[in-house]
Amino acid sequence: SNVNRTQTMEDTEVEEVKNLQIEFEWVMRDEVHAILKKLREILVECARRFPVPCFPDNEGKRTEKFVLMAAQDQLKCSVTLTGDSITQADISYKLKRTSSQVQRTSITPDAPWKLQQVQDAANHLQQAINHIDNVDGNYAFKSREEVLQIIGELIGALQRGRTSLIIPKKKAIDELMKGRNMKSLTPNLPEDQAISFFLQCHKLIIAVYQLLNVQGTMKMEATQAECSVGWLNEVLVLFTVGLTLCQQLKDKINAFKMDVSS
């Protein structure tokens, strides 16, 4: 009877392999396309939230107003954001060393301050949508590697897009002072000061920097104020949902690695 049992086990294994093969073929034929379609809907939804033209049906250029304030009126700023640019701002701040004196500067529509992070994120998102659009809806995937390559490209584009909003590029103080955006400020700031606007996660942040000579050593002091930006929050959530979907598909495809010849 041992012989019989061995035979049954072999039959079961053959059957399992066959079933896996059928499942794998179904995933390759239908499931990948279904997930890409769902992913595309999420990414188009994400594109619609951007205040810059990012996809054919997003006309972009929304205008919103924000107020950013730091404790003890150390820094106050009212901002108009149009698309990816600050088109108007009134900025007043007190420097730490001479706290009584209030400095003022402003941004006017004729010299807007561009938030490059918004355009960068939009470009990466557009790239991800293009990757999906490059796959014909009737295309039959031939191998795991092929699917994994597309998922890899999508994950790359979405991570870059998300990162450009979450992590502002660090700049040295002299780089900030010489930056093209500083020319947006009227009146110009004194030599030893700089201002920076940037996005970090779902926040718009203004930072005022001052170089100080403390007993012969140059030190930098910074004051920050921030406010929450609703659409940024939504965009980041949708980026994350898209990345999760990619990861799930990747895991599903990888699960076949052991058992199925592809």
C-alpha positions in Angstrom: 0.0 0.0 0.0 3.0 2.2 0.4 3.4 2.3 -3.4 -0.2 3.5 -3.8 0.3 6.2 -1.3 3.4 7.5 -3.1 1.5 7.4 -6.3 -1.3 9.5 -4.8 1.1 12.0 -3.4 2.7 12.4 -6.8 -0.7 12.9 -8.4 -1.6 15.5 -5.9 1.7 17.4 -6.5 1.2 17.2 -10.3 -2.4 18.5 -9.7 -1.1 21.3 -7.5 1.5 22.4 -10.0 -1.1 22.4 -12.7 -3.5 24.5 -10.6 -0.7 26.9 -9.8 0.2 27.2 -13.5 -3.5 27.9 -14.3 -3.6 30.6 -11.5 -0.4 32.1 -12.7 -1.6 32.3 -16.3 -4.8 34.0 -15.0 -2.8 36.5 -13.0 -0.6 37.3 -16.1 -3.6 37.5 -18.4 -6.2 39.3 -16.4 -5.1 40.3 -12.9 -2.1 42.4 -13.9 -4.2 44.4 -16.3 -7.0 44.8 -13.8 -4.6 46.1 -11.2 -2.9 48.5 -13.6 -6.3 49.9 -14.5 -7.2 50.4 -10.9 -3.8 52.0 -10.3 -4.3 54.4 -13.2 -7.6 55.5 -11.7 -5.9 56.3 -8.4 -3.1 58.2 -10.1 -5.5 60.2 -12.3 -7.4 61.0 -9.1 -4.0 62.1 -7.6 -3.2 64.3 -10.6 -6.6 66.0 -10.3 -5.6 67.2 -6.8 -2.5 69.0 -8.1 -2.8 72.8 -8.6 -0.8 72.6 -11.8 -1.8 71.1 -15.1 -0.7 67.5 -14.6 -3.0 65.5 -16.7 -5.3 66.3 -19.7 -8.4 66.7 -17.5 -6.7 68.8 -14.8 -6.8 72.5 -15.8 -4.5 73.4 -12.9 -3.9 76.9 -11.5 -6.0 76.9 -8.4 -5.6 79.9 -6.0 -5.5 79.5 -2.2 -4.7 81.8 0.6 -2.7 80.8 3.8 -1.5 82.4 6.9 1.8 81.1 8.5 2.6 82.2 12.0 5.4 81.5 14.5 5.1 81.9 18.3 5.3 85.5 19.8 4.8 87.0 16.3 8.5 86.2 15.7 7.4 85.6 12.1 4.1 86.2 10.3 3.3 85.6 6.7 0.2 85.7 4.6 0.5 83.9 1.3 -1.4 83.5 -2.0 -0.6 80.2 -3.7 -1.5 80.1 -7.4 -0.6 76.7 -9.0 2.9 76.0 -8.0 3.9 79.6 -7.3 3.6 82.1 -4.4 2.1 85.0 -6.3 1.6 87.3 -3.3 3.0 87.4 0.2 3.4 89.8 3.0 6.2 88.8 5.4 7.1 90.4 8.7 9.6 89.1 11.2 11.7 90.0 14.2 15.3 89.0 14.3 16.4 87.1 17.4 19.1 89.6 18.4 17.2 92.8 17.8 13.8 91.5 18.7 12.0 94.9 18.9 12.7 95.7 15.2 10.2 94.3 12.7 11.5 93.6 9.2 9.1 93.5 6.3 9.3 92.2 2.8 6.8 91.0 0.2 6.2 89.0 -3.0 4.1 90.5 -5.8 2.4 88.8 -8.8 5.0 90.2 -11.3 7.8 88.2 -9.7 6.3 85.0 -8.2 8.2 82.6 -6.1 8.2 79.1 -7.6 7.8 76.0 -5.5 9.7 73.6 -7.7 8.7 70.6 -5.5 5.1 70.8 -6.9 6.2 70.6 -10.5 8.8 67.8 -9.7 6.1 65.7 -8.0 3.6 66.3 -10.9 6.3 65.3 -13.4 7.0 62.0 -11.7 3.3 61.3 -11.4 2.8 62.0 -15.1 5.7 59.6 -15.8 3.9 56.8 -13.8 0.7 57.3 -15.7 2.6 57.2 -19.0 4.2 53.8 -17.9 0.8 52.4 -17.5 -0.5 53.9 -20.8 2.5 52.3 -22.6 1.1 48.9 -21.8 -1.5 47.8 -24.4 -4.7 46.6 -22.7 -4.7 43.3 -24.6 -1.0 42.6 -24.2 -0.2 39.1 -23.0 2.6 39.2 -20.5 5.2 36.5 -21.2 7.1 36.4 -18.0 7.3 37.4 -14.3 10.3 39.5 -15.1 8.4 41.5 -17.6 5.7 42.4 -15.1 8.2 43.0 -12.3 10.1 45.4 -14.5 6.9 47.5 -15.1 6.1 47.4 -11.4 9.7 48.5 -10.7 9.3 51.5 -13.0 6.0 52.5 -11.4 7.3 52.2 -7.8 10.4 54.3 -8.8 8.3 57.1 -10.3 5.8 57.1 -7.4 8.5 57.1 -4.8 10.3 60.0 -6.4 7.1 61.9 -6.7 6.2 61.3 -3.0 9.8 62.1 -1.8 9.9 65.4 -3.7 7.0 66.6 -1.5 8.1 65.0 1.8 11.8 65.8 1.7 12.8 69.3 0.6 16.3 69.5 -0.9 18.7 70.8 1.6 20.5 74.0 0.6 23.5 75.8 2.1 22.8 79.3 3.4 24.9 81.0 0.6 23.0 79.0 -2.0 19.7 80.3 -0.5 21.0 83.9 -0.5 22.0 83.7 -4.1 18.9 81.7 -5.2 16.8 83.0 -8.0 13.7 83.0 -5.8 15.3 85.6 -3.5 14.9 88.1 -6.4 11.1 87.8 -5.9 11.3 89.7 -2.6 10.7 93.4 -2.5 12.4 95.1 -0.8 15.5 92.9 -1.0 16.7 91.5 2.3 19.9 92.7 4.0 23.1 90.8 3.1 23.0 88.6 6.2 19.5 87.3 5.8 17.6 84.8 3.6 14.1 83.5 3.3 13.0 80.1 2.0 9.6 78.7 1.2 9.3 74.9 0.9 6.9 72.0 1.3 7.4 69.2 3.8 4.8 66.5 3.9 1.4 68.3 4.0 2.8 71.6 5.1 3.9 74.8 3.5 6.8 76.3 5.5 8.5 79.6 5.5 12.0 79.9 7.1 13.9 83.1 7.8 17.6 82.7 8.2 20.1 85.1 9.6 23.9 84.9 9.7 25.4 86.1 12.9 29.0 86.7 13.9 29.2 85.3 17.4 32.7 86.1 18.8 34.4 85.6 15.4 32.4 82.5 14.3 29.6 82.6 11.8 26.4 81.1 13.1 23.0 80.8 11.5 19.8 81.3 13.2 16.5 80.2 11.7 12.9 80.9 12.5 10.1 78.9 10.9 6.3 79.2 10.5 4.0 76.7 8.8 0.5 75.9 7.7 -1.3 72.8 6.5 -2.2 72.5 2.8 -5.3 70.3 2.2 -4.5 69.1 -1.3 -1.0 68.1 -0.4 -2.3 65.8 2.2 -4.7 64.2 -0.3 -1.9 63.8 -2.9 0.4 62.1 -0.4 -2.4 59.7 0.6 -3.0 58.8 -3.0 0.7 58.3 -3.7 0.8 55.9 -0.8 -2.3 54.0 -1.9 -0.7 53.7 -5.4 2.6 52.4 -3.9 0.7 49.9 -1.7 -1.1 48.5 -4.8 2.2 48.2 -6.7 3.7 46.3 -3.7 0.8 43.9 -3.5 1.0 43.1 -7.2 4.8 42.6 -6.8 4.3 40.2 -3.8 1.6 38.3 -5.8 3.9 37.9 -8.8 6.9 36.9 -6.6 4.8 34.3 -4.8 4.9 32.3 -8.0 8.7 32.3 -8.1 9.2 29.0 -6.3 6.6 26.9 -8.0 5.9 27.9 -11.6 8.1 27.8 -14.6 7.5 31.1 -16.3 
